[in-house]
Amino acid sequence: MKAIALGLAAALLAGPALAGDITVDVRDAAGKPVTNAVVMVKPAGGVPAGRPMRVSWPMVMAQQNIQFSPYVLIVPLGSSVSFPNKDKVRHHVYSFSAPKTFELKLYGKDESRAVIFDKPGAVSLGCNIHDSMIAFIYVTDTPFAMKSGIDGAATVQDVPAGAAQLSVWHPNLKARGPMSRPLAVTAAAQRTTITLDLRPSLPR
């Protein structure tokens, strides 16, 4: 009985140590912080069973002040995203992106529409009425994802220790897909820097 108790205690103590937090500092070629970068970590052994993505932000892409808000929205695969119109003018939202092609025809103030995003990848948004309105929804199939802030940092929490792949995507990335590299996740907190080759920012 004593041996069993000791074994259970050791397992309980070891449990939290099997995952770690990873902070990624995203920089451009000049070394400046990059905001709105989507940072994702995929464990080599796959996503743990029963581990859904928990987000602290709403699944909402609003139209306000003749622009989309937020500029970049991360959503888990299979999410339903609402598109409320908070402007006095009507909007016509659309996307021709491969992960999700859709069209929300003209609708006015305080009206809303919803779209389910069922394929992973970047979805570019536009408005048929206002060409300057541009935004992006990134649909991720890993629960370990976060967006970089104005300091260029993104912290992904509770990633299982072991081999993994770190991927970073940004709307201005010159490459067609996310920039990826292998990553060895430890039980201790880690910090790493990744540099992106970006196109010049478009005016918003």
C-alpha positions as CSV (number, residue, x, y, z in Angstrom):
1,M,0.0,0.0,0.0
2,K,2.8,2.4,0.8
3,A,4.4,1.8,-2.6
4,I,1.1,2.5,-4.3
5,A,0.7,5.7,-2.4
6,L,4.2,6.8,-3.2
7,G,3.6,6.0,-6.9
8,L,0.3,8.1,-7.0
9,A,2.0,11.0,-5.3
10,A,4.9,10.9,-7.8
11,A,2.4,10.9,-10.7
12,L,0.5,13.8,-9.3
13,L,3.8,15.8,-8.8
14,A,5.0,14.9,-12.3
15,G,1.7,15.8,-14.1
16,P,2.1,19.6,-14.2
17,A,5.8,19.2,-15.2
18,L,4.9,17.6,-18.4
19,A,3.8,20.9,-20.0
20,G,5.4,24.3,-20.4
21,D,4.8,27.8,-21.5
22,I,6.5,29.2,-24.6
23,T,6.9,32.9,-25.3
24,V,7.7,33.7,-28.9
25,D,9.1,37.2,-29.8
26,V,8.2,37.9,-33.4
27,R,10.4,40.4,-35.2
28,D,10.8,41.7,-38.7
29,A,14.0,41.9,-40.7
30,A,14.9,45.1,-39.0
31,G,14.4,43.6,-35.5
32,K,11.2,45.5,-34.8
33,P,8.3,43.9,-33.0
34,V,5.6,42.4,-35.2
35,T,2.0,42.7,-33.9
36,N,-0.9,40.5,-35.1
37,A,1.3,37.5,-35.8
38,V,-0.4,34.1,-35.3
39,V,1.9,31.8,-33.2
40,M,1.0,28.1,-33.2
41,V,2.6,25.1,-31.6
42,K,1.8,21.5,-32.8
43,P,3.1,18.7,-30.6
44,A,4.8,15.9,-32.7
45,G,2.7,13.3,-30.9
46,G,-0.5,15.1,-31.8
47,V,-2.9,17.2,-29.8
48,P,-3.9,15.6,-26.5
49,A,-7.3,14.0,-26.5
50,G,-10.0,16.1,-25.0
51,R,-7.9,19.3,-25.2
52,P,-10.1,22.0,-26.9
53,M,-8.8,25.4,-27.5
54,R,-9.8,27.9,-24.8
55,V,-9.8,31.5,-25.9
56,S,-10.3,34.7,-23.9
57,W,-11.6,36.7,-26.9
58,P,-15.0,36.5,-28.5
59,M,-15.7,34.8,-31.8
60,V,-16.7,38.1,-33.3
61,M,-15.5,40.1,-36.4
62,A,-17.3,43.4,-36.1
63,Q,-17.7,46.2,-38.7
64,Q,-17.2,49.5,-37.0
65,N,-15.9,52.9,-38.1
66,I,-15.7,51.5,-41.7
67,Q,-13.2,48.9,-40.7
68,F,-13.2,45.3,-39.4
69,S,-12.3,44.7,-35.7
70,P,-10.1,43.0,-34.9
71,Y,-7.7,43.1,-37.8
72,V,-6.6,39.5,-37.1
73,L,-8.9,37.0,-35.3
74,I,-7.7,33.5,-34.3
75,V,-10.5,30.9,-34.1
76,P,-10.5,27.2,-33.4
77,L,-11.4,24.8,-36.2
78,G,-15.2,24.5,-36.4
79,S,-16.0,27.8,-34.8
80,S,-19.0,30.0,-35.6
81,V,-18.0,33.6,-36.0
82,S,-20.5,36.4,-35.9
83,F,-20.2,39.5,-38.1
84,P,-22.2,42.3,-36.5
85,N,-22.6,45.6,-38.3
86,K,-22.1,48.5,-35.9
87,D,-21.9,51.2,-38.6
88,K,-24.7,53.4,-39.9
89,V,-24.0,52.2,-43.4
90,R,-24.5,48.8,-44.9
91,H,-21.7,46.3,-45.5
92,H,-21.3,43.4,-47.8
93,V,-18.7,41.0,-46.3
94,Y,-17.0,38.3,-48.5
95,S,-14.0,36.0,-48.8
96,F,-12.5,34.1,-51.7
97,S,-9.9,32.3,-49.5
98,A,-9.5,28.5,-50.0
99,P,-10.2,27.6,-46.4
100,K,-13.6,29.5,-46.5
101,T,-15.3,31.1,-49.4
102,F,-18.5,33.0,-48.4
103,E,-20.6,36.1,-49.0
104,L,-22.7,38.0,-46.6
105,K,-24.9,40.3,-48.7
106,L,-25.8,43.8,-47.8
107,Y,-27.0,44.3,-44.2
108,G,-27.3,47.3,-42.0
109,K,-26.7,48.7,-38.5
110,D,-27.3,46.4,-35.6
111,E,-27.8,43.4,-37.9
112,S,-25.5,40.4,-37.7
113,R,-24.6,37.3,-39.7
114,A,-22.6,34.2,-38.7
115,V,-20.2,31.9,-40.6
116,I,-18.8,28.5,-39.5
117,F,-15.1,28.0,-40.3
118,D,-14.5,24.3,-40.9
119,K,-11.1,24.2,-42.6
120,P,-7.7,25.4,-41.1
121,G,-5.8,28.3,-42.6
122,A,-5.9,32.0,-43.3
123,V,-9.1,33.6,-44.5
124,S,-8.9,37.1,-46.0
125,L,-11.9,39.3,-45.5
126,G,-13.2,42.3,-47.6
127,C,-16.2,44.5,-48.1
128,N,-17.8,44.9,-51.5
129,I,-18.8,48.4,-50.6
130,H,-15.7,49.7,-48.9
131,D,-12.5,48.5,-50.5
132,S,-10.3,49.8,-47.6
133,M,-11.9,47.3,-45.2
134,I,-9.5,44.4,-44.9
135,A,-9.1,41.8,-42.1
136,F,-8.1,38.2,-41.5
137,I,-9.4,35.2,-39.7
138,Y,-6.9,32.4,-38.9
139,V,-8.5,29.1,-38.3
140,T,-6.2,26.9,-36.3
141,D,-6.4,23.1,-35.7
142,T,-4.1,23.2,-32.7
143,P,-5.3,24.5,-29.3
144,F,-1.8,26.0,-28.7
145,A,-2.2,29.3,-30.5
146,M,-1.9,33.0,-29.6
147,K,-1.6,36.4,-31.3
148,S,1.4,38.6,-30.8
149,G,0.8,42.0,-29.1
150,I,2.3,45.4,-29.8
151,D,5.6,44.2,-28.2
152,G,5.7,41.3,-30.7
153,A,5.4,38.7,-28.0
154,A,2.9,35.8,-27.8
155,T,2.8,33.3,-25.0
156,V,1.4,29.8,-25.7
157,Q,0.5,28.1,-22.4
158,D,0.6,24.5,-21.2
159,V,2.2,22.9,-24.3
160,P,3.1,19.2,-23.8
161,A,6.8,18.6,-23.3
162,G,8.6,17.0,-26.2
163,A,9.2,17.5,-29.9
164,A,6.9,20.0,-31.6
165,Q,6.6,22.3,-34.6
166,L,6.4,26.1,-34.1
167,S,4.6,28.0,-36.9
168,V,4.1,31.7,-37.3
169,W,1.8,33.4,-39.8
170,H,1.2,37.1,-40.5
171,P,-0.9,38.9,-43.1
172,N,2.2,40.6,-44.6
173,L,4.3,37.4,-44.7
174,K,6.0,37.1,-48.1
175,A,5.8,33.3,-48.0
176,R,2.5,31.6,-49.1
177,G,2.1,29.7,-45.8
178,P,3.2,30.0,-42.2
179,M,6.9,30.1,-41.3
180,S,7.7,26.8,-39.4
181,R,10.6,25.3,-37.5
182,P,11.1,22.4,-35.1
183,L,10.9,23.1,-31.4
184,A,11.8,21.1,-28.3
185,V,9.3,21.9,-25.6
186,T,10.5,21.6,-22.0
187,A,8.6,21.6,-18.7
188,A,10.2,25.0,-17.8
189,A,9.1,28.3,-19.3
190,Q,10.9,29.0,-22.6
191,R,11.5,32.1,-24.8
192,T,12.5,32.1,-28.4
193,T,12.6,34.7,-31.2
194,I,11.5,34.2,-34.8
195,T,12.2,36.6,-37.6
196,L,9.6,37.1,-40.4
197,D,10.2,38.3,-44.0
198,L,7.3,40.7,-44.5
199,R,5.9,42.8,-47.2
200,P,5.3,46.6,-46.5
201,S,2.2,47.1,-44.5
202,L,-0.9,48.2,-46.4
203,P,-2.7,51.4,-45.3
204,R,-5.8,50.7,-43.3
